[in-house]
Amino acid sequence: MKQFFKCVVLSLLLCVNSAELLAEDDLSVLRVAVPSRPPGLGNPYSSLPIGAINPNHVLYDALTIIGDKGVILPGLALSWESRGESAWVFHLRPDVAFSNGESFTAQTVVDVITYLRSKDAAGYLIAGETAMIDSASVIDDLTVQINTNRPDAILPKRMSFVYMVAMKYWAEVGVDAFGLEPAGSGPFKLKDWGQTTGSYVFQRNRSSWRDTGNFDEIHFTAVGDVVSRAQSMLSGQIDLSFKLSLDLLVDLEAAGFNTVARPTYSIGAWAFHQVDKNSPVADVRVRRALNLAIDRDSIAATILSGVTQPVSQVATPDVFGYAPDLPLFAYDPDAARALLAEAGYADGLELRAVVRSDPSVPESTLIYQVLAQNLAAIGVDVELDPIPGTRWLSMYFSGDWSGADILDTSFNNSIHGDAIRSIETASCLKAGAYFCDESLLPLIEASNREFDPVLREQKLQELVTALHYNPPAVYLFPYFDTLAYSKRLNTIQMTGQRVDLEKITIKK
């Protein structure tokens, strides 16, 4: 019934000529549909800056930017170099000011790092992601040294998600007030959070070093439901939307919209609670058997329309550290049954899998069901336990899975395009670790100490290979971004995994 209603609504809306609904005075406005309002409003540290469209991308800048294939690009830092194993020096862009007029200097970087190391920031995800940073010190106004508590070869990559803010203003007004009236150096600044209208407005920041002359405002509208996001485009209210289901993407393309579906650097997976020695998944034979039981090719072809392809490692082809010669797990139910029998489960077994009831990929719920069917075919009875995202986060970070054997998760390489993040996630180093192979710890430390990129890539590939043969999860598919935009806009540009909103041009 829901699918029928969706089809009826979309069919009616196809008749609407969206261009005729645009007022002439809207020509300098970009209208974007997003799934939700930023969780901390203008506080950039309340969540990690991931996603193809993230409002923080145009409010703030970081020292570096991650480009295609994980290449590090200049941001607020023009260059950088290591000094020994535990220090990096960054040379900053001159004449940068925040939207409130405050200057960006080396002291700003020191103040940001000091805050992220303080007790006040301890609850933020970004504090954990930057735990290797010990301190920062000013060399001169445009040169700053960041010191680490252990060798970290990819600190310049990590600095790509540490946004710089006007810290004097932050200290003066406090976190909550700053979130309501933020000050960044990006090409847009806040005009109105629109807490009564549902749409929030960013206006052009003419003082930004990456100023845009393409349009004057961005109107972000929070639309939680994917069908409603598609409807808002078809009715001419929205120019650009993302996180649409693949079937809606087809409908929008048929209606004349431009569409994009492309894999990201992150991989969906069903993680094993291997550290629970009472769980069947503590046995590597069981973990390999479950990987062999999944018909990934059929899922990719039918549910995912060929947009993304199966993987059998923690990295995707565009991620630094990807091991190109690793084989995929074949779909081999007979081999899976043999491994289960060898592990003592010839008569089958029961597992509980916790999955998100509000997954980031709309197709995930159907994939969960197919996975359970595939596993049932080899005698593994999987109880699917859907939970909301807030409870899922608690389980993931605490390591307390309430007795579950499997947790729906991902290996997220999107932040800095480097396999080390997923490797460390699938290791004893993770807070609330679910998988621990102590033999890998010296290899992880060696990769973090290796500053030669060729040698470091080899070390990462060795780790990725080890996690293939001793799998921490059922490997599934790279996540993918879906975008749709009206013909009112010229071609969308992306840098790495993010849409360059400030570079979009509007057709006259």
One Martini backbone bead per residue (centre of mass of N, CA, C, O) as a GRO file, in nm:
protein
  508
    1MET     BB    1   0.058   0.063  -0.021
    2LYS     BB    2   0.298   0.257   0.002
    3GLN     BB    3   0.397   0.221  -0.290
    4PHE     BB    4   0.135   0.308  -0.427
    5PHE     BB    5   0.122   0.594  -0.309
    6LYS     BB    6   0.391   0.689  -0.421
    7CYS     BB    7   0.322   0.653  -0.723
    8VAL     BB    8   0.083   0.844  -0.734
    9VAL     BB    9   0.222   1.101  -0.640
   10LEU     BB   10   0.448   1.105  -0.855
   11SER     BB   11   0.267   1.109  -1.104
   12LEU     BB   12   0.136   1.383  -1.045
   13LEU     BB   13   0.409   1.549  -1.020
   14LEU     BB   14   0.514   1.513  -1.316
   15CYS     BB   15   0.319   1.749  -1.428
   16VAL     BB   16   0.510   1.946  -1.305
   17ASN     BB   17   0.656   2.257  -1.371
   18SER     BB   18   0.908   2.368  -1.184
   19ALA     BB   19   1.005   2.629  -1.329
   20GLU     BB   20   0.724   2.787  -1.294
   21LEU     BB   21   0.764   2.809  -0.962
   22LEU     BB   22   0.981   3.019  -1.000
   23ALA     BB   23   1.104   3.294  -0.880
   24GLU     BB   24   1.302   3.554  -0.973
   25ASP     BB   25   1.418   3.606  -0.669
   26ASP     BB   26   1.557   3.297  -0.663
   27LEU     BB   27   1.828   3.301  -0.841
   28SER     BB   28   2.022   3.339  -0.556
   29VAL     BB   29   1.905   3.051  -0.465
   30LEU     BB   30   1.979   2.762  -0.277
   31ARG     BB   31   1.790   2.452  -0.257
   32VAL     BB   32   1.811   2.221   0.023
   33ALA     BB   33   1.780   1.883   0.106
   34VAL     BB   34   1.773   1.742   0.433
   35PRO     BB   35   1.728   1.512   0.686
   36SER     BB   36   1.856   1.731   0.896
   37ARG     BB   37   1.948   1.900   1.154
   38PRO     BB   38   2.200   1.995   1.317
   39PRO     BB   39   2.265   1.872   1.628
   40GLY     BB   40   2.453   2.154   1.708
   41LEU     BB   41   2.425   2.328   1.489
   42GLY     BB   42   2.711   2.542   1.506
   43ASN     BB   43   2.856   2.294   1.631
   44PRO     BB   44   3.130   2.118   1.489
   45TYR     BB   45   3.177   1.894   1.745
   46SER     BB   46   2.900   1.719   1.760
   47SER     BB   47   3.009   1.613   1.476
   48LEU     BB   48   3.098   1.458   1.199
   49PRO     BB   49   3.202   1.565   0.864
   50ILE     BB   50   2.976   1.395   0.699
   51GLY     BB   51   2.878   1.378   0.384
   52ALA     BB   52   2.795   1.518   0.089
   53ILE     BB   53   2.593   1.697   0.271
   54ASN     BB   54   2.724   1.963   0.479
   55PRO     BB   55   2.683   2.260   0.630
   56ASN     BB   56   2.980   2.284   0.750
   57HIS     BB   57   3.135   2.314   0.475
   58VAL     BB   58   3.039   2.640   0.456
   59LEU     BB   59   3.119   2.752   0.748
   60TYR     BB   60   3.393   2.585   0.741
   61ASP     BB   61   3.743   2.516   0.820
   62ALA     BB   62   4.034   2.341   0.758
   63LEU     BB   63   4.358   2.269   0.713
   64THR     BB   64   4.237   2.033   0.542
   65ILE     BB   65   4.169   1.830   0.242
   66ILE     BB   66   3.986   1.566   0.100
   67GLY     BB   67   4.030   1.408  -0.185
   68ASP     BB   68   4.079   1.216  -0.422
   69LYS     BB   69   4.205   0.923  -0.307
   70GLY     BB   70   4.310   1.078  -0.034
   71VAL     BB   71   4.408   1.347  -0.101
   72ILE     BB   72   4.592   1.620   0.016
   73LEU     BB   73   4.464   1.945   0.074
   74PRO     BB   74   4.450   2.265   0.097
   75GLY     BB   75   4.350   2.503   0.338
   76LEU     BB   76   4.446   2.674   0.605
   77ALA     BB   77   4.677   2.508   0.496
   78LEU     BB   78   4.953   2.508   0.265
   79SER     BB   79   5.153   2.343   0.458
   80TRP     BB   80   5.359   2.048   0.561
   81GLU     BB   81   5.555   1.888   0.831
   82SER     BB   82   5.766   1.680   0.978
   83ARG     BB   83   5.902   1.646   1.331
   84GLY     BB   84   5.960   1.374   1.353
   85GLU     BB   85   5.731   1.149   1.517
   86SER     BB   86   5.574   1.396   1.720
   87ALA     BB   87   5.554   1.622   1.476
   88TRP     BB   88   5.375   1.904   1.326
   89VAL     BB   89   5.397   2.151   1.064
   90PHE     BB   90   5.201   2.446   0.997
   91HIS     BB   91   5.123   2.652   0.714
   92LEU     BB   92   4.941   2.936   0.693
   93ARG     BB   93   4.693   3.121   0.586
   94PRO     BB   94   4.659   3.435   0.497
   95ASP     BB   95   4.409   3.658   0.559
   96VAL     BB   96   4.209   3.525   0.772
   97ALA     BB   97   3.855   3.543   0.846
   98PHE     BB   98   3.592   3.563   1.031
   99SER     BB   99   3.257   3.653   1.031
  100ASN     BB  100   3.327   3.847   1.301
  101GLY     BB  101   3.652   3.944   1.235
  102GLU     BB  102   3.826   3.735   1.331
  103SER     BB  103   4.137   3.608   1.336
  104PHE     BB  104   4.344   3.376   1.175
  105THR     BB  105   4.571   3.175   1.367
  106ALA     BB  106   4.782   2.987   1.548
  107GLN     BB  107   4.617   3.034   1.809
  108THR     BB  108   4.361   2.899   1.713
  109VAL     BB  109   4.472   2.613   1.697
  110VAL     BB  110   4.552   2.592   1.990
  111ASP     BB  111   4.266   2.641   2.108
  112VAL     BB  112   4.129   2.400   1.977
  113ILE     BB  113   4.309   2.176   2.090
  114THR     BB  114   4.267   2.246   2.387
  115TYR     BB  115   3.966   2.193   2.388
  116LEU     BB  116   3.972   1.889   2.281
  117ARG     BB  117   4.146   1.814   2.556
  118SER     BB  118   3.916   1.870   2.728
  119LYS     BB  119   3.651   1.795   2.931
  120ASP     BB  120   3.431   1.945   2.759
  121ALA     BB  121   3.508   1.743   2.491
  122ALA     BB  122   3.493   1.431   2.571
  123GLY     BB  123   3.198   1.361   2.429
  124TYR     BB  124   3.321   1.384   2.159
  125LEU     BB  125   3.414   1.222   1.878
  126ILE     BB  126   3.661   1.404   1.802
  127ALA     BB  127   3.827   1.340   2.053
  128GLY     BB  128   3.883   1.044   1.974
  129GLU     BB  129   4.001   1.105   1.680
  130THR     BB  130   4.232   1.305   1.849
  131ALA     BB  131   4.399   1.144   2.081
  132MET     BB  132   4.702   1.180   1.960
  133ILE     BB  133   4.678   1.463   2.058
  134ASP     BB  134   4.847   1.674   2.287
  135SER     BB  135   4.945   1.950   2.136
  136ALA     BB  136   5.005   2.311   2.088
  137SER     BB  137   5.219   2.556   1.909
  138VAL     BB  138   5.362   2.864   1.864
  139ILE     BB  139   5.580   3.009   1.628
  140ASP     BB  140   5.381   3.187   1.461
  141ASP     BB  141   5.111   3.332   1.323
  142LEU     BB  142   5.167   3.107   1.057
  143THR     BB  143   5.282   2.889   1.278
  144VAL     BB  144   5.229   2.541   1.371
  145GLN     BB  145   5.252   2.299   1.636
  146ILE     BB  146   5.181   1.946   1.646
  147ASN     BB  147   5.148   1.721   1.911
  148THR     BB  148   5.215   1.382   1.983
  149ASN     BB  149   5.178   1.071   2.178
  150ARG     BB  150   5.231   0.945   1.890
  151PRO     BB  151   5.289   0.821   1.609
  152ASP     BB  152   5.152   1.010   1.307
  153ALA     BB  153   5.127   0.990   0.963
  154ILE     BB  154   4.803   1.120   0.942
  155LEU     BB  155   4.747   1.404   1.061
  156PRO     BB  156   4.669   1.576   0.807
  157LYS     BB  157   4.407   1.411   0.771
  158ARG     BB  158   4.273   1.462   1.047
  159MET     BB  159   4.259   1.785   1.006
  160SER     BB  160   4.003   1.777   0.804
  161PHE     BB  161   3.787   1.749   1.075
  162VAL     BB  162   3.909   2.021   1.209
  163TYR     BB  163   3.748   2.286   1.285
  164MET     BB  164   3.762   2.629   1.262
  165VAL     BB  165   3.717   2.882   1.511
  166ALA     BB  166   3.614   3.156   1.696
  167MET     BB  167   3.763   3.138   2.005
  168LYS     BB  168   3.708   3.405   2.146
  169TYR     BB  169   3.404   3.392   2.111
  170TRP     BB  170   3.356   3.117   2.234
  171ALA     BB  171   3.466   3.196   2.519
  172GLU     BB  172   3.264   3.432   2.564
  173VAL     BB  173   2.967   3.272   2.505
  174GLY     BB  174   2.975   2.979   2.446
  175VAL     BB  175   2.852   2.695   2.312
  176ASP     BB  176   2.547   2.753   2.278
  177ALA     BB  177   2.570   3.038   2.154
  178PHE     BB  178   2.743   2.956   1.917
  179GLY     BB  179   2.536   2.761   1.784
  180LEU     BB  180   2.334   3.004   1.724
  181GLU     BB  181   2.610   3.203   1.655
  182PRO     BB  182   2.824   3.147   1.433
  183ALA     BB  183   3.197   3.141   1.349
  184GLY     BB  184   3.343   3.137   1.033
  185SER     BB  185   3.543   3.094   0.710
  186GLY     BB  186   3.340   3.042   0.515
  187PRO     BB  187   3.121   3.122   0.237
  188PHE     BB  188   2.921   3.101   0.484
  189LYS     BB  189   2.651   3.227   0.692
  190LEU     BB  190   2.441   3.291   0.930
  191LYS     BB  191   2.092   3.397   0.941
  192ASP     BB  192   1.882   3.138   1.000
  193TRP     BB  193   1.747   2.858   1.173
  194GLY     BB  194   1.435   2.815   1.146
  195GLN     BB  195   1.263   2.685   1.400
  196THR     BB  196   0.962   2.753   1.270
  197THR     BB  197   0.999   2.669   0.945
  198GLY     BB  198   1.238   2.430   0.874
  199SER     BB  199   1.432   2.653   0.760
  200TYR     BB  200   1.769   2.729   0.685
  201VAL     BB  201   1.996   3.020   0.659
  202PHE     BB  202   2.252   3.104   0.432
  203GLN     BB  203   2.496   3.352   0.381
  204ARG     BB  204   2.710   3.535   0.229
  205ASN     BB  205   3.071   3.544   0.281
  206ARG     BB  206   3.268   3.810   0.180
  207SER     BB  207   3.532   3.740   0.375
  208SER     BB  208   3.607   3.490   0.241
  209TRP     BB  209   3.861   3.305   0.088
  210ARG     BB  210   3.602   3.124  -0.041
  211ASP     BB  211   3.440   3.284  -0.225
  212THR     BB  212   3.109   3.343  -0.371
  213GLY     BB  213   2.921   3.443  -0.683
  214ASN     BB  214   2.661   3.257  -0.742
  215PHE     BB  215   2.515   3.310  -0.455
  216ASP     BB  216   2.349   3.434  -0.156
  217GLU     BB  217   2.186   3.163  -0.075
  218ILE     BB  218   2.105   2.898   0.158
  219HIS     BB  219   1.837   2.659   0.171
  220PHE     BB  220   1.762   2.451   0.438
  221THR     BB  221   1.565   2.146   0.438
  222ALA     BB  222   1.409   1.941   0.665
  223VAL     BB  223   1.373   1.596   0.535
  224GLY     BB  224   1.327   1.278   0.655
  225ASP     BB  225   1.175   1.175   0.407
  226VAL     BB  226   1.236   1.046   0.097
  227VAL     BB  227   0.966   1.105  -0.045
  228SER     BB  228   0.949   1.404   0.035
  229ARG     BB  229   1.207   1.489  -0.110
  230ALA     BB  230   1.102   1.421  -0.393
  231GLN     BB  231   0.850   1.599  -0.388
  232SER     BB  232   1.000   1.872  -0.348
  233MET     BB  233   1.126   1.857  -0.631
  234LEU     BB  234   0.874   1.815  -0.815
  235SER     BB  235   0.741   2.098  -0.696
  236GLY     BB  236   0.995   2.318  -0.687
  237GLN     BB  237   1.131   2.363  -0.384
  238ILE     BB  238   1.390   2.195  -0.485
  239ASP     BB  239   1.724   2.149  -0.618
  240LEU     BB  240   1.864   1.965  -0.381
  241SER     BB  241   1.936   1.614  -0.308
  242PHE     BB  242   1.985   1.354  -0.057
  243LYS     BB  243   1.931   1.041   0.032
  244LEU     BB  244   1.809   0.849  -0.189
  245SER     BB  245   1.645   0.621  -0.328
  246LEU     BB  246   1.675   0.432  -0.611
  247ASP     BB  247   1.378   0.449  -0.708
  248LEU     BB  248   1.360   0.761  -0.690
  249LEU     BB  249   1.584   0.822  -0.888
  250VAL     BB  250   1.435   0.714  -1.132
  251ASP     BB  251   1.193   0.909  -1.117
  252LEU     BB  252   1.360   1.172  -1.141
  253GLU     BB  253   1.493   1.113  -1.412
  254ALA     BB  254   1.220   1.090  -1.570
  255ALA     BB  255   1.157   1.406  -1.483
  256GLY     BB  256   1.459   1.557  -1.553
  257PHE     BB  257   1.669   1.488  -1.352
  258ASN     BB  258   1.962   1.488  -1.201
  259THR     BB  259   2.183   1.205  -1.128
  260VAL     BB  260   2.351   1.039  -0.843
  261ALA     BB  261   2.558   0.732  -0.801
  262ARG     BB  262   2.806   0.673  -0.542
  263PRO     BB  263   3.058   0.549  -0.394
  264THR     BB  264   3.216   0.523  -0.101
  265TYR     BB  265   3.456   0.471   0.173
  266SER     BB  266   3.227   0.296   0.297
  267ILE     BB  267   3.134  -0.007   0.486
  268GLY     BB  268   2.916  -0.243   0.512
  269ALA     BB  269   2.831  -0.436   0.819
  270TRP     BB  270   2.863  -0.737   1.026
  271ALA     BB  271   2.955  -0.743   1.337
  272PHE     BB  272   3.158  -0.920   1.564
  273HIS     BB  273   3.155  -1.061   1.899
  274GLN     BB  274   3.456  -1.190   1.958
  275VAL     BB  275   3.512  -1.119   2.270
  276ASP     BB  276   3.288  -1.332   2.308
  277LYS     BB  277   3.361  -1.655   2.402
  278ASN     BB  278   3.043  -1.761   2.401
  279SER     BB  279   3.037  -1.708   2.109
  280PRO     BB  280   3.042  -1.842   1.799
  281VAL     BB  281   3.209  -1.585   1.670
  282ALA     BB  282   3.489  -1.658   1.808
  283ASP     BB  283   3.507  -1.838   1.560
  284VAL     BB  284   3.661  -1.825   1.257
  285ARG     BB  285   3.487  -2.040   1.109
  286VAL     BB  286   3.221  -1.892   1.144
  287ARG     BB  287   3.297  -1.623   1.010
  288ARG     BB  288   3.360  -1.749   0.734
  289ALA     BB  289   3.091  -1.888   0.684
  290LEU     BB  290   2.913  -1.631   0.679
  291ASN     BB  291   3.058  -1.511   0.430
  292LEU     BB  292   2.992  -1.763   0.235
  293ALA     BB  293   2.658  -1.732   0.257
  294ILE     BB  294   2.663  -1.472   0.075
  295ASP     BB  295   2.473  -1.323  -0.196
  296ARG     BB  296   2.604  -1.048  -0.324
  297ASP     BB  297   2.539  -1.034  -0.627
  298SER     BB  298   2.230  -1.033  -0.600
  299ILE     BB  299   2.206  -0.781  -0.426
  300ALA     BB  300   2.349  -0.585  -0.622
  301ALA     BB  301   2.150  -0.633  -0.867
  302THR     BB  302   1.864  -0.591  -0.724
  303ILE     BB  303   1.876  -0.380  -0.481
  304LEU     BB  304   2.143  -0.197  -0.604
  305SER     BB  305   2.160  -0.176  -0.926
  306GLY     BB  306   2.491  -0.177  -0.951
  307VAL     BB  307   2.619   0.067  -0.788
  308THR     BB  308   2.750  -0.160  -0.606
  309GLN     BB  309   3.015  -0.364  -0.481
  310PRO     BB  310   3.162  -0.607  -0.344
  311VAL     BB  311   3.340  -0.684  -0.039
  312SER     BB  312   3.654  -0.825   0.157
  313GLN     BB  313   3.718  -0.549   0.314
  314VAL     BB  314   3.804  -0.233   0.484
  315ALA     BB  315   3.845  -0.139   0.179
  316THR     BB  316   3.837   0.065  -0.090
  317PRO     BB  317   3.979   0.141  -0.394
  318ASP     BB  318   4.011   0.467  -0.296
  319VAL     BB  319   4.175   0.365  -0.056
  320PHE     BB  320   4.430   0.385   0.149
  321GLY     BB  321   4.528   0.031   0.156
  322TYR     BB  322   4.427  -0.123  -0.060
  323ALA     BB  323   4.381  -0.474  -0.164
  324PRO     BB  324   4.371  -0.588  -0.491
  325ASP     BB  325   4.441  -0.919  -0.449
  326LEU     BB  326   4.197  -0.982  -0.300
  327PRO     BB  327   3.955  -1.192  -0.250
  328LEU     BB  328   3.645  -1.282  -0.266
  329PHE     BB  329   3.372  -1.393  -0.123
  330ALA     BB  330   3.222  -1.662  -0.193
  331TYR     BB  331   2.934  -1.830  -0.294
  332ASP     BB  332   2.938  -2.110  -0.042
  333PRO     BB  333   2.738  -2.313   0.128
  334ASP     BB  334   2.902  -2.575   0.155
  335ALA     BB  335   3.153  -2.451   0.289
  336ALA     BB  336   2.999  -2.333   0.526
  337ARG     BB  337   2.893  -2.600   0.646
  338ALA     BB  338   3.172  -2.727   0.691
  339LEU     BB  339   3.276  -2.516   0.894
  340LEU     BB  340   3.053  -2.556   1.103
  341ALA     BB  341   3.113  -2.851   1.157
  342GLU     BB  342   3.410  -2.808   1.246
  343ALA     BB  343   3.299  -2.612   1.490
  344GLY     BB  344   3.023  -2.780   1.599
  345TYR     BB  345   2.759  -2.690   1.377
  346ALA     BB  346   2.590  -2.911   1.211
  347ASP     BB  347   2.293  -2.824   1.345
  348GLY     BB  348   2.350  -2.543   1.400
  349LEU     BB  349   2.246  -2.194   1.486
  350GLU     BB  350   2.213  -1.908   1.706
  351LEU     BB  351   2.147  -1.556   1.637
  352ARG     BB  352   2.200  -1.205   1.718
  353ALA     BB  353   2.089  -0.906   1.543
  354VAL     BB  354   2.173  -0.571   1.544
  355VAL     BB  355   1.969  -0.316   1.401
  356ARG     BB  356   1.879  -0.042   1.228
  357SER     BB  357   1.572   0.133   1.204
  358ASP     BB  358   1.755   0.399   1.084
  359PRO     BB  359   1.902   0.386   0.817
  360SER     BB  360   2.111   0.548   0.584
  361VAL     BB  361   2.017   0.317   0.393
  362PRO     BB  362   1.717   0.235   0.259
  363GLU     BB  363   1.800  -0.074   0.166
  364SER     BB  364   1.888  -0.222   0.433
  365THR     BB  365   1.636  -0.376   0.532
  366LEU     BB  366   1.632  -0.577   0.295
  367ILE     BB  367   1.916  -0.687   0.336
  368TYR     BB  368   1.875  -0.813   0.611
  369GLN     BB  369   1.670  -1.027   0.516
  370VAL     BB  370   1.859  -1.171   0.315
  371LEU     BB  371   2.077  -1.249   0.513
  372ALA     BB  372   1.896  -1.430   0.687
  373GLN     BB  373   1.829  -1.626   0.456
  374ASN     BB  374   2.115  -1.718   0.386
  375LEU     BB  375   2.176  -1.831   0.675
  376ALA     BB  376   1.939  -2.032   0.691
  377ALA     BB  377   2.054  -2.219   0.454
  378ILE     BB  378   2.300  -2.314   0.679
  379GLY     BB  379   2.159  -2.312   0.985
  380VAL     BB  380   2.120  -1.997   1.056
  381ASP     BB  381   1.953  -1.837   1.315
  382VAL     BB  382   1.834  -1.502   1.278
  383GLU     BB  383   1.780  -1.242   1.499
  384LEU     BB  384   1.615  -0.946   1.446
  385ASP     BB  385   1.713  -0.626   1.613
  386PRO     BB  386   1.558  -0.337   1.615
  387ILE     BB  387   1.708  -0.006   1.653
  388PRO     BB  388   1.781   0.291   1.739
  389GLY     BB  389   2.044   0.503   1.688
  390THR     BB  390   2.098   0.584   1.986
  391ARG     BB  391   2.135   0.290   2.089
  392TRP     BB  392   2.351   0.204   1.894
  393LEU     BB  393   2.572   0.399   1.986
  394SER     BB  394   2.600   0.284   2.267
  395MET     BB  395   2.691   0.003   2.181
  396TYR     BB  396   2.936   0.076   2.005
  397PHE     BB  397   3.101   0.243   2.234
  398SER     BB  398   3.074   0.037   2.484
  399GLY     BB  399   3.035  -0.289   2.396
  400ASP     BB  400   2.729  -0.325   2.477
  401TRP     BB  401   2.511  -0.579   2.318
  402SER     BB  402   2.305  -0.741   2.488
  403GLY     BB  403   2.406  -1.040   2.369
  404ALA     BB  404   2.493  -0.994   2.096
  405ASP     BB  405   2.668  -1.110   1.796
  406ILE     BB  406   2.554  -0.872   1.612
  407LEU     BB  407   2.643  -0.557   1.434
  408ASP     BB  408   2.540  -0.305   1.269
  409THR     BB  409   2.780  -0.150   1.043
  410SER     BB  410   3.100   0.022   0.976
  411PHE     BB  411   3.368   0.115   0.752
  412ASN     BB  412   3.501   0.437   0.804
  413ASN     BB  413   3.681   0.625   0.538
  414SER     BB  414   3.562   0.923   0.478
  415ILE     BB  415   3.726   1.125   0.647
  416HIS     BB  416   4.049   1.027   0.521
  417GLY     BB  417   4.104   0.791   0.308
  418ASP     BB  418   4.197   0.564   0.531
  419ALA     BB  419   4.246   0.240   0.660
  420ILE     BB  420   4.321   0.283   0.965
  421ARG     BB  421   4.044   0.333   1.088
  422SER     BB  422   3.927   0.045   1.036
  423ILE     BB  423   4.151  -0.113   1.167
  424GLU     BB  424   4.111   0.012   1.453
  425THR     BB  425   3.813  -0.072   1.480
  426ALA     BB  426   3.930  -0.384   1.427
  427SER     BB  427   4.042  -0.357   1.738
  428CYS     BB  428   4.177  -0.322   2.059
  429LEU     BB  429   4.169   0.007   2.041
  430LYS     BB  430   3.881   0.019   2.069
  431ALA     BB  431   3.626   0.150   2.212
  432GLY     BB  432   3.453  -0.114   2.269
  433ALA     BB  433   3.558  -0.376   2.172
  434TYR     BB  434   3.475  -0.654   1.933
  435PHE     BB  435   3.777  -0.687   1.824
  436CYS     BB  436   4.075  -0.905   1.901
  437ASP     BB  437   4.413  -0.893   1.765
  438GLU     BB  438   4.722  -0.880   1.904
  439SER     BB  439   4.907  -0.935   1.650
  440LEU     BB  440   4.832  -0.642   1.512
  441LEU     BB  441   4.954  -0.412   1.688
  442PRO     BB  442   5.245  -0.386   1.574
  443LEU     BB  443   5.147  -0.314   1.284
  444ILE     BB  444   4.997  -0.057   1.354
  445GLU     BB  445   5.234   0.093   1.477
  446ALA     BB  446   5.416   0.078   1.225
  447SER     BB  447   5.227   0.241   1.035
  448ASN     BB  448   5.231   0.506   1.217
  449ARG     BB  449   5.562   0.529   1.182
  450GLU     BB  450   5.525   0.548   0.869
  451PHE     BB  451   5.629   0.812   0.636
  452ASP     BB  452   5.639   0.631   0.398
  453PRO     BB  453   5.395   0.577   0.168
  454VAL     BB  454   5.482   0.306   0.044
  455LEU     BB  455   5.537   0.149   0.306
  456ARG     BB  456   5.266   0.207   0.439
  457GLU     BB  457   5.084   0.068   0.234
  458GLN     BB  458   5.198  -0.215   0.282
  459LYS     BB  459   5.113  -0.234   0.579
  460LEU     BB  460   4.811  -0.198   0.533
  461GLN     BB  461   4.773  -0.444   0.344
  462GLU     BB  462   4.852  -0.650   0.558
  463LEU     BB  463   4.616  -0.587   0.746
  464VAL     BB  464   4.381  -0.626   0.549
  465THR     BB  465   4.448  -0.924   0.497
  466ALA     BB  466   4.414  -1.028   0.786
  467LEU     BB  467   4.100  -0.923   0.790
  468HIS     BB  468   4.009  -1.138   0.587
  469TYR     BB  469   4.100  -1.420   0.723
  470ASN     BB  470   4.008  -1.255   1.002
  471PRO     BB  471   3.702  -1.173   1.038
  472PRO     BB  472   3.507  -0.903   1.195
  473ALA     BB  473   3.297  -0.953   0.951
  474VAL     BB  474   3.041  -0.904   0.735
  475TYR     BB  475   3.093  -0.832   0.422
  476LEU     BB  476   2.959  -0.605   0.186
  477PHE     BB  477   2.911  -0.270   0.106
  478PRO     BB  478   2.942   0.013  -0.023
  479TYR     BB  479   2.849   0.296   0.025
  480PHE     BB  480   2.610   0.547  -0.103
  481ASP     BB  481   2.552   0.825  -0.298
  482THR     BB  482   2.259   1.033  -0.345
  483LEU     BB  483   2.160   1.248  -0.619
  484ALA     BB  484   1.950   1.542  -0.689
  485TYR     BB  485   1.900   1.777  -0.968
  486SER     BB  486   1.816   2.045  -1.125
  487LYS     BB  487   1.820   2.227  -1.431
  488ARG     BB  488   1.896   2.496  -1.280
  489LEU     BB  489   2.162   2.343  -1.257
  490ASN     BB  490   2.467   2.280  -1.277
  491THR     BB  491   2.717   2.094  -1.241
  492ILE     BB  492   2.829   1.888  -1.002
  493GLN     BB  493   3.074   1.922  -0.751
  494MET     BB  494   3.354   1.724  -0.620
  495THR     BB  495   3.542   1.667  -0.313
  496GLY     BB  496   3.564   1.373  -0.291
  497GLN     BB  497   3.277   1.328  -0.071
  498ARG     BB  498   3.195   1.631  -0.143
  499VAL     BB  499   2.993   1.889  -0.201
  500ASP     BB  500   3.035   2.197  -0.379
  501LEU     BB  501   2.825   2.438  -0.310
  502GLU     BB  502   2.997   2.703  -0.389
  503LYS     BB  503   3.027   2.589  -0.709
  504ILE     BB  504   2.753   2.629  -0.781
  505THR     BB  505   2.549   2.694  -1.062
  506ILE     BB  506   2.306   2.911  -1.207
  507LYS     BB  507   2.085   2.928  -1.439
  508LYS     BB  508   1.961   3.192  -1.653
   0.00000   0.00000   0.00000
